[in-house]
Amino acid sequence: MLGLITCGLGYLLLQLQLEQFSSNWERRISFELESIAKNVEYHVSQSSSHVVENQIRESIDDPSLRYLAVLSEAGDRVIFSSNASDRLHNTKYRLSSHSLNTGVQEPQIERYKSEFYALFPLNLKYPTSPDSVASTADQAVKNDVRGWVFAHYDAHNDYDSMLRSLARKTILIALLVIIFLVVQSQILRKYILIPVQHLVQLTSSIKQGKYASIPESRSATEIAQLEEAFNDLSEHLDETTSRIAHHQALNDAFTAGFPDIGLLVTATGVINGRFGNPNGRIQRLNEDLTGTPFTAWLNLSATRKIEEARNQALEKKELVITEFNHDDLYLESRMIPLEEHANMQDALIWLIRDISEVKRKQELIEYQANYDPLTELANRRMALQELEKKIAWSEDDKTCGSVLFIDLDHFKNINDSLGHPIGDRLLIEASHRLKATVNEGDLIARLGGDEFLIVPDEVFSAPELAEESAVELGTAVLDAIRKPFCIDINKFHMTASIGISIFPSTDCGANDLIRQADTAMYWAKHQGRSQLCLYNHRMQEETRERLHLFNDLYQAIRDNGFTLVYQPQHNAEGDVTGAEALCRWVNNGHSVYPDVFIAAAEETNLILPLGDWVLTHACQTLRQWIKNKSLPPSFRRLAVNISPAQFMDPDFEAKLDKTMKSCDIDSSVLELELTESLFMGDKDLIRDKMQRLSNKGYTFALDDFGTGYSSLSYLQKLPIDKLKIDRAFVMDINPDNEPASIVDAIIQLGQNLNMDIIAEGVETDQQQVYLKDHGCRSYQGYLFSRPLREDMFVSYIHKRPV
């Protein structure tokens, strides 16, 4: 019985020892071959095959390693070998004598008694143009191939030692069995229970992180405690592993999202480490720069700047921030000295961040803050800043300079009629002409709308010289603007008005000078436009009066401070065939010329409410005349002037229809007088709107024909019923009955187009006779009557012979 137990225990122990022997050697072999495989892969990728060969030959110094080789993927060719003859003769190694399978890409280990044969997969990545691999085997493979590390280990020393140990243990077991049978209870307590108890205490201490002495326990429940302790240890290890994985995931996410790339720079200026995003926009920093000088990846233009920053950071022991260019990127450098530990003296962390996008946005913001986006000229802000500097320099140097304020004449009409895209292109072309006219160094700015500013760079010793130079420059600008503007199919003849102010002036800053030049510019406009004017203090007073006019005009519109008068229209027989409603304004007891307040209304955009007021009150008066039967049978229509802005108002048709409906009058008795400037706008839109109104029964008269945008093409395409010969042409008719060519041409044109012709401003009998003889049979002017108030107009009609 004792012999069977001893044999059984001996056999069991033999199996355990063999399993442990195999397991230990397999772990060792796996570890060593994995390390060898990584070294081979790394050095092959670095074109260092000679290093691989040296390492493989040196590895044979281990007495247990009999043979080591790197085989091809099929295992039939030796690439590197510890046996030099294998490389010399290109020996094909065969694994058929072993149970190792090269078709399975995983580590394999085979034991035969005390010898081990092992295969470990590897991936050889040769460089594109290897310069260090020159062997026959290296030339035979492609840039990226798989292979095997094959090793032959001889463990007979450990194997023999194990057998001797096993023999001793078997004898010991036999003795122990005898002792166990004799003193069973003592052995159980001493050799089983107490060690188990110690193990429980040990695992508990390890779990708590305590390494104190383990007290002796005589409990009978040690096995259960051992299971519980190991379960607790398993849970603890699982939680620890989860926490480590969680922290690793956070670390990876932080690294991927970290905007900076960090380099550890040693005291000798060599890069010794890198951290941060591995795939940043700075391509050079994505490479392995370990061991290279910290400036090796920089452009030469930035090297000196970064070296100075490093020296400053190490000298002052403080953070140094620098910005520099690298290729097409703009980078920010932060150099942070490390604390002086034993091995880190004069070392620093270098953080590099790509701030190209931030820099571009800053430059864009700076550009938008100082330049006009349409014309790319300086804007008002930049003009004020530069002018303030210019004034300060002039005061210090006792010199004089000038400011030119430029405004395009009638630009608003083009913008309103043709639209902003055409207006914008015209402004761009005007800016180009200004650039071509001024001298290099002169400041050109667009203040807004169609207003420009020029501040010449040249200064003079006396105001008179500055004025002379400014007038010369202003004249050149006027000539440049007068040249035709060709935008698509449109051709414009533009002019400009220019105001000039001289600096320095007493207590005048940049804003004051611009205001003075603006005042002079308005004075030039009032003098007929297309000219320039030098500022004087009298202009300021008149400008102030003009502001009062604007304010009074606004108040008059709110308070219905206007009146309507009506000038009769006659035919050749003297009958009253119609009338024209004209607006009048008496401001603070003084009559204001219609040309003055209508121009002011157009300038301040009050022409819309004023036009609506005129249309409404004219229709109300017409309704009252019709209701009271005050009009003669010959009266056909009441003419009302419609401004271009009023006609182009999207709500004009709706307002007109609403007014006619509320006044309960027919559309045929209302004549809409339009001016030629309207037809500079969108011709299709104008034609469609006029056609819709014509279909409703309204008639159109073309006022001041021949004085503005004269074009015969639109006369044929638009539903115009009447041409009005302007007073300026009627005045050309002299008593000597000489031909008035323009009048004759307008009459002939109207007759050819089947239009009614009416002459306004007829003041003499000779003018009427001439007009009648040449085919014009409708008249309006002081020869018949001046414009009359509503009641006086009715009285005038009643006094006419029937």
MONOR-V900111 format. One record per residue. N is the residue number from 1. SS is DSSP state (H for helix, E for strand, - for the rest). OMEGA is omega in whole degrees, 0 to 359 (none if undefined). NEAR is the number of other C-alpha atoms within 12 Angstrom. Layout:
N/SS/OMEGA/NEAR + N/SS/OMEGA/NEAR
//
This chain:
1/-/180/11 + 2/H/180/17 + 3/H/179/16 + 4/H/180/12 + 5/H/181/21 + 6/H/179/23 + 7/H/179/20 + 8/H/179/18 + 9/H/179/25 + 10/H/179/26 + 11/H/179/20 + 12/H/180/18 + 13/H/178/27 + 14/H/180/24 + 15/H/179/17 + 16/H/180/18 + 17/H/178/27 + 18/H/180/27 + 19/H/179/18 + 20/H/179/17 + 21/H/180/30 + 22/H/183/29 + 23/H/181/18 + 24/H/182/19 + 25/H/178/32 + 26/H/178/31 + 27/H/180/19 + 28/H/182/21 + 29/H/180/36 + 30/H/181/30 + 31/H/183/17 + 32/H/182/27 + 33/H/177/36 + 34/H/179/28 + 35/H/180/21 + 36/H/181/34 + 37/H/180/36 + 38/H/179/23 + 39/H/181/27 + 40/H/181/40 + 41/H/183/32 + 42/H/185/22 + 43/H/175/27 + 44/H/179/37 + 45/H/179/28 + 46/-/179/24 + 47/-/182/26 + 48/-/182/27 + 49/H/180/35 + 50/H/177/23 + 51/H/178/23 + 52/H/181/34 + 53/H/179/29 + 54/H/182/22 + 55/H/181/26 + 56/H/179/35 + 57/H/180/26 + 58/H/182/20 + 59/H/181/27 + 60/-/176/24 + 61/-/175/15 + 62/-/184/19 + 63/-/182/15 + 64/-/181/25 + 65/E/184/30 + 66/E/186/27 + 67/E/180/30 + 68/E/181/43 + 69/E/172/44 + 70/E/184/48 + 71/E/175/42 + 72/E/185/38 + 73/-/180/31 + 74/-/180/27 + 75/-/183/31 + 76/-/181/23 + 77/-/181/30 + 78/E/177/37 + 79/E/174/48 + 80/E/183/44 + 81/E/175/41 + 82/-/178/32 + 83/-/185/27 + 84/H/182/21 + 85/H/178/16 + 86/H/180/23 + 87/H/184/25 + 88/H/184/17 + 89/H/179/17 + 90/-/184/23 + 91/-/175/23 + 92/-/183/24 + 93/-/181/28 + 94/-/180/19 + 95/-/183/26 + 96/-/181/13 + 97/-/178/11 + 98/-/180/22 + 99/-/180/19 + 100/-/187/28 + 101/-/180/27 + 102/-/178/29 + 103/-/180/19 + 104/-/183/18 + 105/-/176/20 + 106/-/180/21 + 107/-/180/30 + 108/E/179/29 + 109/E/180/31 + 110/E/178/30 + 111/E/172/28 + 112/E/186/20 + 113/-/183/20 + 114/-/181/24 + 115/E/181/29 + 116/E/174/37 + 117/E/188/38 + 118/E/172/43 + 119/E/178/43 + 120/E/185/42 + 121/E/174/38 + 122/E/183/32 + 123/E/183/30 + 124/E/180/35 + 125/E/179/28 + 126/-/176/30 + 127/-/185/25 + 128/-/178/15 + 129/-/184/17 + 130/-/179/22 + 131/-/181/18 + 132/-/180/21 + 133/-/185/30 + 134/-/183/19 + 135/-/180/23 + 136/H/180/19 + 137/H/182/27 + 138/H/181/35 + 139/H/185/19 + 140/-/185/18 + 141/-/180/27 + 142/-/183/20 + 143/-/185/21 + 144/E/183/20 + 145/E/175/25 + 146/E/179/30 + 147/E/182/37 + 148/E/166/45 + 149/E/181/49 + 150/E/181/49 + 151/E/176/43 + 152/E/181/35 + 153/E/176/36 + 154/E/184/27 + 155/-/185/29 + 156/H/179/22 + 157/H/179/17 + 158/H/183/24 + 159/H/179/28 + 160/H/179/19 + 161/H/180/17 + 162/H/181/26 + 163/H/178/25 + 164/H/178/16 + 165/H/180/20 + 166/H/179/26 + 167/H/179/22 + 168/H/181/17 + 169/H/180/24 + 170/H/177/27 + 171/H/179/20 + 172/H/180/19 + 173/H/179/27 + 174/H/177/24 + 175/H/181/19 + 176/H/179/23 + 177/H/178/27 + 178/H/180/19 + 179/H/180/18 + 180/H/179/22 + 181/H/182/18 + 182/H/185/13 + 183/-/186/16 + 184/H/184/16 + 185/H/181/14 + 186/H/181/16 + 187/H/180/19 + 188/H/182/21 + 189/H/189/21 + 190/H/188/19 + 191/H/179/18 + 192/H/187/20 + 193/H/182/26 + 194/H/177/26 + 195/H/178/23 + 196/H/179/30 + 197/H/178/30 + 198/H/180/27 + 199/H/177/27 + 200/H/180/32 + 201/H/181/28 + 202/H/180/26 + 203/H/178/28 + 204/H/179/28 + 205/H/179/20 + 206/H/180/21 + 207/H/181/21 + 208/H/182/15 + 209/-/179/12 + 210/-/181/13 + 211/-/180/13 + 212/-/179/13 + 213/-/183/13 + 214/-/180/20 + 215/-/181/16 + 216/-/179/19 + 217/-/179/20 + 218/-/182/17 + 219/-/179/17 + 220/-/184/16 + 221/-/185/16 + 222/H/182/24 + 223/H/179/20 + 224/H/179/16 + 225/H/178/24 + 226/H/178/25 + 227/H/180/19 + 228/H/181/19 + 229/H/180/27 + 230/H/175/23 + 231/H/178/18 + 232/H/179/21 + 233/H/179/23 + 234/H/178/17 + 235/H/180/15 + 236/H/179/20 + 237/H/179/16 + 238/H/178/14 + 239/H/180/14 + 240/H/178/15 + 241/H/179/14 + 242/H/179/14 + 243/H/179/14 + 244/H/179/14 + 245/H/179/14 + 246/H/179/14 + 247/H/178/14 + 248/H/178/14 + 249/H/177/14 + 250/H/180/15 + 251/H/179/17 + 252/H/179/17 + 253/H/179/16 + 254/H/180/17 + 255/H/181/21 + 256/H/182/18 + 257/H/182/17 + 258/-/185/22 + 259/-/183/24 + 260/E/168/30 + 261/E/183/35 + 262/E/176/32 + 263/E/174/37 + 264/E/183/34 + 265/E/183/34 + 266/-/180/28 + 267/-/180/23 + 268/-/178/21 + 269/-/181/27 + 270/E/178/25 + 271/E/183/28 + 272/E/180/25 + 273/E/181/26 + 274/E/173/28 + 275/E/182/32 + 276/E/182/28 + 277/-/182/29 + 278/-/183/25 + 279/-/181/19 + 280/-/182/24 + 281/-/180/25 + 282/-/189/28 + 283/H/182/20 + 284/H/182/20 + 285/H/175/33 + 286/H/179/20 + 287/-/178/21 + 288/-/182/19 + 289/-/181/25 + 290/-/179/22 + 291/-/179/20 + 292/-/176/23 + 293/E/187/22 + 294/-/178/37 + 295/-/187/30 + 296/-/184/23 + 297/-/184/25 + 298/-/168/28 + 299/-/183/19 + 300/H/183/16 + 301/H/183/15 + 302/H/186/24 + 303/H/183/22 + 304/H/181/18 + 305/H/181/23 + 306/H/177/35 + 307/H/177/26 + 308/H/178/19 + 309/H/178/31 + 310/H/180/37 + 311/H/180/25 + 312/H/180/23 + 313/H/181/27 + 314/H/182/30 + 315/H/184/19 + 316/H/180/15 + 317/-/181/21 + 318/-/180/21 + 319/-/177/23 + 320/E/182/29 + 321/E/182/23 + 322/E/174/29 + 323/E/181/25 + 324/E/179/29 + 325/E/174/26 + 326/E/187/29 + 327/-/180/19 + 328/-/180/17 + 329/E/174/24 + 330/E/189/23 + 331/E/174/31 + 332/E/181/31 + 333/E/175/34 + 334/E/180/30 + 335/E/187/38 + 336/E/179/31 + 337/E/177/32 + 338/-/177/24 + 339/-/187/16 + 340/-/172/15 + 341/-/186/11 + 342/-/185/9 + 343/-/185/12 + 344/-/179/18 + 345/-/181/19 + 346/-/173/30 + 347/-/180/33 + 348/E/173/40 + 349/E/181/36 + 350/E/178/40 + 351/E/182/35 + 352/E/182/39 + 353/E/176/34 + 354/E/181/31 + 355/-/183/25 + 356/H/182/22 + 357/H/178/17 + 358/H/181/16 + 359/H/179/21 + 360/H/178/17 + 361/H/177/14 + 362/H/179/14 + 363/H/178/15 + 364/H/179/16 + 365/H/179/15 + 366/H/179/18 + 367/H/181/19 + 368/H/180/21 + 369/H/187/21 + 370/H/184/24 + 371/E/177/26 + 372/-/185/30 + 373/-/182/22 + 374/-/186/27 + 375/-/183/31 + 376/-/172/23 + 377/-/174/34 + 378/E/178/34 + 379/-/183/31 + 380/H/182/30 + 381/H/181/25 + 382/H/179/27 + 383/H/179/36 + 384/H/180/30 + 385/H/182/22 + 386/H/180/30 + 387/H/176/38 + 388/H/178/26 + 389/H/181/21 + 390/H/179/33 + 391/H/181/34 + 392/H/178/23 + 393/H/181/20 + 394/H/179/27 + 395/H/179/23 + 396/H/184/12 + 397/H/182/16 + 398/-/178/19 + 399/-/183/26 + 400/E/177/34 + 401/E/184/41 + 402/E/176/47 + 403/E/178/53 + 404/E/178/54 + 405/E/187/51 + 406/E/177/48 + 407/E/180/44 + 408/E/182/42 + 409/-/175/32 + 410/-/179/30 + 411/H/182/32 + 412/H/179/32 + 413/H/179/33 + 414/H/181/35 + 415/H/181/29 + 416/H/186/29 + 417/H/183/31 + 418/H/178/33 + 419/-/183/21 + 420/H/179/21 + 421/H/178/18 + 422/H/179/29 + 423/H/179/33 + 424/H/180/25 + 425/H/177/25 + 426/H/178/35 + 427/H/179/37 + 428/H/179/26 + 429/H/178/27 + 430/H/179/44 + 431/H/178/36 + 432/H/180/24 + 433/H/177/25 + 434/H/179/36 + 435/H/182/31 + 436/H/185/18 + 437/H/186/26 + 438/-/178/30 + 439/-/177/20 + 440/-/182/15 + 441/-/177/15 + 442/-/179/30 + 443/E/173/35 + 444/E/181/42 + 445/E/170/42 + 446/E/183/39 + 447/E/182/35 + 448/E/180/25 + 449/-/180/27 + 450/-/182/36 + 451/E/180/36 + 452/E/180/41 + 453/E/175/49 + 454/E/174/47 + 455/E/180/48 + 456/-/180/39 + 457/-/184/29 + 458/-/177/27 + 459/-/187/32 + 460/E/183/25 + 461/-/183/18 + 462/-/179/20 + 463/H/182/23 + 464/H/179/20 + 465/H/178/20 + 466/H/178/31 + 467/H/181/31 + 468/H/179/23 + 469/H/180/30 + 470/H/178/41 + 471/H/178/29 + 472/H/178/23 + 473/H/180/35 + 474/H/178/39 + 475/H/178/29 + 476/H/178/25 + 477/H/179/41 + 478/H/179/35 + 479/H/180/25 + 480/H/181/28 + 481/H/183/35 + 482/H/179/23 + 483/-/185/19 + 484/-/174/18 + 485/E/178/25 + 486/E/179/17 + 487/E/185/21 + 488/-/181/13 + 489/-/182/9 + 490/E/177/19 + 491/E/185/16 + 492/E/172/27 + 493/-/184/27 + 494/-/171/32 + 495/-/180/31 + 496/E/173/39 + 497/E/186/43 + 498/E/173/50 + 499/E/184/49 + 500/E/172/46 + 501/E/184/48 + 502/E/177/46 + 503/E/1/45 + 504/-/177/34 + 505/-/187/25 + 506/-/176/12 + 507/-/179/13 + 508/-/174/20 + 509/-/182/25 + 510/H/180/33 + 511/H/181/24 + 512/H/180/25 + 513/H/178/39 + 514/H/178/37 + 515/H/178/31 + 516/H/178/37 + 517/H/177/42 + 518/H/178/36 + 519/H/179/39 + 520/H/179/39 + 521/H/178/42 + 522/H/176/39 + 523/H/177/35 + 524/H/177/31 + 525/H/182/26 + 526/H/180/26 + 527/-/176/16 + 528/-/179/18 + 529/-/179/26 + 530/-/178/32 + 531/-/179/34 + 532/E/184/41 + 533/E/175/40 + 534/E/183/37 + 535/-/166/38 + 536/-/188/24 + 537/H/178/18 + 538/H/179/15 + 539/H/182/27 + 540/H/179/24 + 541/H/180/17 + 542/H/176/19 + 543/H/178/26 + 544/H/177/19 + 545/H/179/15 + 546/H/176/25 + 547/H/176/20 + 548/H/178/19 + 549/H/178/29 + 550/H/180/27 + 551/H/180/20 + 552/H/178/27 + 553/H/178/37 + 554/H/180/29 + 555/H/180/21 + 556/H/178/26 + 557/H/179/28 + 558/H/186/15 + 559/-/183/16 + 560/-/184/24 + 561/-/180/24 + 562/E/175/30 + 563/E/176/30 + 564/E/172/37 + 565/E/188/31 + 566/E/179/37 + 567/E/183/37 + 568/E/174/46 + 569/E/187/43 + 570/E/171/37 + 571/E/184/29 + 572/-/179/26 + 573/-/178/18 + 574/-/180/25 + 575/-/175/29 + 576/E/183/36 + 577/E/180/29 + 578/E/179/33 + 579/E/176/49 + 580/E/178/47 + 581/E/182/40 + 582/E/184/35 + 583/E/179/37 + 584/E/182/29 + 585/E/174/31 + 586/E/185/21 + 587/E/179/26 + 588/-/177/14 + 589/-/181/8 + 590/E/178/10 + 591/E/178/17 + 592/E/181/23 + 593/-/179/17 + 594/H/180/22 + 595/H/183/16 + 596/H/186/20 + 597/H/176/34 + 598/H/176/33 + 599/H/178/24 + 600/H/179/26 + 601/H/178/30 + 602/H/182/28 + 603/H/182/25 + 604/-/178/23 + 605/-/175/26 + 606/-/183/28 + 607/H/180/32 + 608/H/178/29 + 609/H/178/31 + 610/H/178/40 + 611/H/178/35 + 612/H/180/32 + 613/H/180/33 + 614/H/182/38 + 615/H/182/41 + 616/H/183/29 + 617/H/176/30 + 618/H/179/39 + 619/H/178/37 + 620/H/178/26 + 621/H/179/34 + 622/H/178/41 + 623/H/181/28 + 624/H/178/20 + 625/H/181/26 + 626/H/181/24 + 627/H/182/14 + 628/-/181/12 + 629/-/182/15 + 630/-/187/24 + 631/-/179/34 + 632/-/179/26 + 633/-/182/16 + 634/-/182/22 + 635/-/184/29 + 636/-/187/27 + 637/E/170/39 + 638/E/182/42 + 639/E/179/40 + 640/E/180/42 + 641/E/178/36 + 642/-/180/39 + 643/-/178/37 + 644/H/180/35 + 645/H/180/38 + 646/H/181/34 + 647/H/182/37 + 648/H/177/33 + 649/-/181/26 + 650/-/182/16 + 651/-/186/16 + 652/H/182/25 + 653/H/181/24 + 654/H/179/17 + 655/H/180/22 + 656/H/180/35 + 657/H/180/25 + 658/H/180/19 + 659/H/180/27 + 660/H/180/29 + 661/H/180/17 + 662/H/179/16 + 663/H/177/25 + 664/-/176/19 + 665/-/182/29 + 666/-/182/25 + 667/H/184/30 + 668/H/182/22 + 669/H/180/32 + 670/E/179/41 + 671/E/182/36 + 672/E/180/42 + 673/E/180/36 + 674/E/177/35 + 675/E/184/35 + 676/H/182/33 + 677/H/178/35 + 678/H/189/37 + 679/H/171/36 + 680/H/183/35 + 681/-/181/30 + 682/-/187/26 + 683/H/179/25 + 684/H/179/17 + 685/H/181/22 + 686/H/181/31 + 687/H/180/26 + 688/H/181/18 + 689/H/179/26 + 690/H/180/33 + 691/H/178/23 + 692/H/180/19 + 693/H/178/28 + 694/H/177/24 + 695/H/177/15 + 696/-/176/20 + 697/-/179/23 + 698/-/176/32 + 699/E/183/34 + 700/E/173/39 + 701/E/180/38 + 702/E/185/44 + 703/E/175/37 + 704/E/183/32 + 705/E/177/40 + 706/-/182/28 + 707/-/184/20 + 708/-/185/19 + 709/-/184/25 + 710/-/177/20 + 711/-/182/18 + 712/H/186/18 + 713/H/184/12 + 714/H/179/24 + 715/H/181/30 + 716/H/187/17 + 717/H/184/19 + 718/-/181/31 + 719/-/180/30 + 720/-/184/35 + 721/-/188/32 + 722/E/172/36 + 723/E/178/42 + 724/E/177/43 + 725/E/185/42 + 726/-/181/31 + 727/H/182/27 + 728/H/179/21 + 729/H/178/29 + 730/H/180/40 + 731/-/178/25 + 732/-/178/27 + 733/-/184/30 + 734/-/183/21 + 735/-/182/17 + 736/-/176/11 + 737/-/175/18 + 738/-/184/14 + 739/-/172/20 + 740/-/192/24 + 741/H/183/18 + 742/H/179/24 + 743/H/180/38 + 744/H/182/27 + 745/H/180/23 + 746/H/179/37 + 747/H/181/37 + 748/H/179/22 + 749/H/180/27 + 750/H/179/32 + 751/H/180/21 + 752/H/180/17 + 753/-/179/23 + 754/-/179/17 + 755/-/171/29 + 756/E/180/29 + 757/E/175/42 + 758/E/179/44 + 759/E/177/48 + 760/E/181/41 + 761/-/178/34 + 762/-/186/40 + 763/-/182/26 + 764/-/177/24 + 765/H/180/22 + 766/H/179/21 + 767/H/180/36 + 768/H/181/37 + 769/H/180/26 + 770/H/181/32 + 771/H/181/43 + 772/H/181/26 + 773/H/183/18 + 774/-/170/28 + 775/-/177/28 + 776/-/188/37 + 777/-/175/34 + 778/E/189/38 + 779/E/178/46 + 780/E/180/42 + 781/-/184/33 + 782/-/174/23 + 783/-/182/24 + 784/-/181/30 + 785/-/170/30 + 786/-/175/25 + 787/-/187/29 + 788/E/172/28 + 789/-/186/25 + 790/H/183/29 + 791/H/180/18 + 792/H/177/20 + 793/H/179/32 + 794/H/178/30 + 795/H/180/17 + 796/H/180/27 + 797/H/185/34 + 798/H/181/18 + 799/H/181/15 + 800/-/178/20 + 801/-/180/11 + 802/-/none/13
//
